[in-house]
Amino acid sequence: MAMKKYSFHYGHGHKDFVIDSDRVIKEVKMAAMEPLQDIKASVLDAIYHPIGTKPINEIIKPGQTVAFICNDPTRVANSFDFMPILVNELNKYGVKDEDMRIVFFFVTHRLMTHEEMVEGVGEEVAGRIKMYNSDAKAQEDFEYFGTTSRFTPVLINKRIYHSDHVILTGTIVHHCFSGYGGGRKAVLPGCAAMETVRHNHSFMLDPHSGLGKTTGNPVYEDQMEGVKLWADAMKKRGTDVFLFNAILD
């Protein structure tokens, strides 16, 4: 019996295991991509030359408030690489540290500890900016923004609604039933109430949901519709929404 050995990333280390090679259907590997050589230059290029919106310096005004949405530890984002750059750039345009906040999204995962928050965004940012968990079970923390055509009630965390600007962060990566992570997922399910998440995620049982699928995927389409209800309300009250995503290799 021929055995095949594998080593997978797991937490801060690796898990090694062996399996009968006859049980391996296929090995799927991503095309090799060169990591960013100059992270700061790449971040600045992204926020000053964004897609479909004005550059950050034309959006931010002195004295305004900003809410960042950042990944929890179960999603690789390397927020500690880009958050100091984003925060320092906002300082240049008159946004004070005390007028910024970070909301960590983890859907229905456990709450993050303070130590995990610090590790997530780095000591510099954690020591300057207020940080919060978006607890899906804390009903009083959410506001209602309507109901999708699939009857999902859209309840989103108040901490990201009552700000002049919301900056969504995270990574674009395959997702096993909602197609792709990144983008709208920072809001729904990321900062949504348990009732919203439970109803949306029930569509994972639909045969049209799946890895890399967007068109016809009820989970993805329901999320997009729900986030639009929230974003339209944000726009109506004059709040700007800006997306900063990295690609996970």
C-alpha positions in Angstrom: 0.0 0.0 0.0 1.5 3.3 -1.1 1.1 6.1 1.4 1.2 9.8 0.7 2.4 12.4 3.3 0.9 15.8 3.6 1.6 18.9 5.8 -1.2 21.5 6.2 -1.0 24.9 7.9 -2.9 24.7 11.2 -3.0 27.6 13.7 0.5 28.9 14.2 2.0 25.6 13.0 1.4 22.6 10.8 -0.4 19.2 11.0 1.3 16.3 9.3 -0.6 13.2 8.3 -0.4 10.3 5.9 -3.1 8.7 3.7 -3.4 5.8 1.3 -2.5 7.3 -2.1 -5.4 5.3 -3.7 -7.8 7.4 -1.7 -6.5 10.7 -3.2 -8.8 11.8 -6.0 -6.8 14.9 -7.0 -4.4 17.4 -5.6 -5.6 21.0 -6.2 -3.0 23.7 -6.1 -3.2 27.4 -6.6 -1.1 29.1 -9.2 2.0 30.5 -7.6 1.7 34.2 -6.8 4.5 36.5 -5.8 3.8 38.0 -2.3 3.8 41.8 -2.0 7.3 43.1 -1.8 6.4 46.6 -0.5 3.2 46.2 1.6 2.9 49.9 2.5 3.3 51.1 -1.1 0.7 48.5 -2.2 -1.8 49.6 0.5 -1.4 53.2 -0.3 -1.8 52.5 -4.0 -5.1 50.7 -3.3 -6.7 53.4 -1.2 -5.6 56.3 -3.4 -6.5 54.5 -6.6 -9.6 52.5 -5.6 -12.1 50.8 -8.0 -15.4 52.5 -8.4 -15.1 55.2 -5.8 -13.1 58.3 -4.9 -9.7 58.0 -3.3 -9.5 58.1 0.5 -8.2 61.7 0.7 -11.3 62.9 -1.1 -13.7 61.1 1.2 -12.3 61.6 4.7 -12.8 65.0 6.4 -11.3 66.3 9.6 -13.2 65.4 12.8 -15.2 62.5 11.2 -15.7 59.1 12.8 -14.5 55.8 11.2 -15.4 52.2 12.0 -13.1 49.4 10.7 -14.4 45.9 10.3 -11.6 43.3 10.8 -11.3 39.6 10.7 -11.3 37.3 13.7 -8.6 34.6 14.2 -10.4 32.0 12.2 -9.8 34.0 9.0 -6.3 34.8 7.7 -6.1 38.5 6.9 -2.8 39.7 8.3 -4.6 42.8 9.5 -1.5 43.7 11.5 0.3 44.5 8.2 -2.2 47.0 6.8 -4.1 48.5 9.8 -1.3 50.7 11.0 -1.0 52.1 7.5 -4.7 52.8 7.2 -4.9 54.4 10.7 -1.9 56.6 10.2 -3.3 57.8 6.8 -6.6 58.8 8.4 -4.7 60.7 11.0 -3.1 62.8 8.2 -6.6 63.9 7.2 -7.8 64.9 10.6 -9.4 61.8 12.0 -8.3 61.3 15.6 -7.5 58.0 17.2 -10.4 58.5 19.6 -12.8 58.9 16.7 -11.9 55.5 15.2 -13.1 52.1 16.3 -12.4 48.5 15.2 -15.3 45.9 15.2 -14.1 42.3 14.8 -16.5 40.1 12.9 -16.7 36.4 13.7 -20.3 35.5 12.9 -21.2 32.8 15.4 -17.7 31.9 16.5 -16.7 32.5 20.1 -15.8 36.1 21.3 -12.2 37.2 20.8 -10.0 37.8 23.8 -8.2 41.1 24.2 -4.9 39.3 23.5 -6.3 38.0 20.2 -7.5 41.4 19.2 -4.0 42.8 19.8 -2.4 40.0 17.8 -4.9 40.6 15.0 -4.3 44.3 14.3 -0.9 44.7 16.0 0.2 46.3 19.2 0.5 49.8 17.8 -3.1 50.0 16.6 -4.5 48.1 19.5 -2.9 50.6 21.9 -4.6 53.5 20.1 -8.0 52.5 18.8 -11.0 51.2 20.7 -11.8 47.6 19.8 -15.1 45.6 20.0 -16.5 42.2 19.4 -19.6 41.9 17.3 -21.5 39.5 19.4 -24.3 37.9 17.3 -26.1 36.9 20.5 -26.4 40.4 22.0 -29.7 41.4 20.5 -29.5 44.9 21.9 -26.4 45.6 19.7 -28.3 45.4 16.4 -30.5 47.5 14.2 -33.1 46.3 11.7 -32.6 47.3 8.0 -35.4 45.3 6.3 -36.0 41.8 5.1 -34.6 40.1 2.0 -36.7 38.5 -0.7 -35.7 35.2 0.9 -37.2 36.4 4.2 -33.8 37.0 6.0 -34.2 39.7 8.6 -31.3 42.1 8.2 -30.0 43.0 11.7 -26.6 44.7 11.6 -24.4 45.8 14.5 -25.0 49.4 15.6 -21.3 50.1 16.1 -20.7 50.2 12.4 -23.9 52.0 11.5 -23.3 55.1 13.7 -20.1 56.3 12.0 -19.3 58.7 9.2 -17.3 56.1 7.4 -17.1 52.3 7.5 -14.0 50.6 6.1 -14.5 46.9 5.5 -11.4 44.8 5.5 -10.6 41.1 5.0 -9.5 38.6 2.4 -10.9 37.3 -0.9 -10.8 33.5 -0.6 -13.0 30.5 -1.7 -15.8 29.7 0.7 -17.3 26.2 0.9 -21.0 27.3 0.6 -21.2 31.0 0.0 -18.9 31.0 -3.0 -16.3 33.5 -1.9 -15.2 35.2 1.3 -14.5 38.9 1.4 -16.5 41.9 0.3 -20.1 41.8 1.7 -19.3 39.0 4.2 -17.7 41.5 6.5 -21.2 42.9 7.1 -23.4 39.9 6.5 -22.8 37.5 8.1 -19.8 39.2 9.8 -21.5 41.9 11.8 -25.0 40.4 11.7 -27.3 39.1 14.5 -27.7 35.4 15.1 -31.2 35.4 13.7 -29.8 36.9 10.4 -26.9 34.5 10.2 -29.1 31.4 11.0 -31.6 32.2 8.3 -29.0 33.1 5.7 -26.8 30.0 6.4 -29.8 27.7 6.1 -29.4 28.1 2.4 -26.2 26.1 2.5 -28.3 23.0 2.1 -29.5 24.2 -1.3 -27.7 22.3 -4.1 -26.9 25.6 -5.9 -24.7 26.8 -3.0 -21.0 25.8 -3.1 -17.4 26.6 -3.4 -16.7 29.4 -5.9 -20.3 29.7 -6.9 -22.0 33.1 -7.0 -24.6 33.1 -9.8 -27.7 31.3 -8.6 -26.1 30.6 -5.1 -28.9 31.5 -2.6 -26.4 32.1 0.2 -24.4 34.6 -1.8 -27.4 36.3 -3.4 -29.2 36.6 0.0 -26.0 38.2 1.5 -25.7 40.6 -1.4 -29.3 41.7 -1.1 -29.1 42.1 2.7 -25.9 44.1 2.6 -27.5 46.4 -0.1 -30.4 47.1 2.3 -27.8 48.1 4.9 -25.6 50.1 2.5 -28.6 52.0 1.1 -29.5 53.1 4.6 -25.9 54.1 5.2 -25.9 56.2 2.0 -29.2 57.8 3.0 -27.8 59.0 6.3 -24.6 60.2 4.6 -22.3 57.4 5.7 -19.6 56.3 3.3 -18.6 52.6 2.9 -15.1 51.7 1.6 -13.8 48.2 0.9 -10.2 47.2 1.4 -9.6 43.5 0.6 -6.4 41.4 0.2 -6.2 38.2 -1.8 -5.3 35.1 0.2 -2.7 33.0 -1.5 
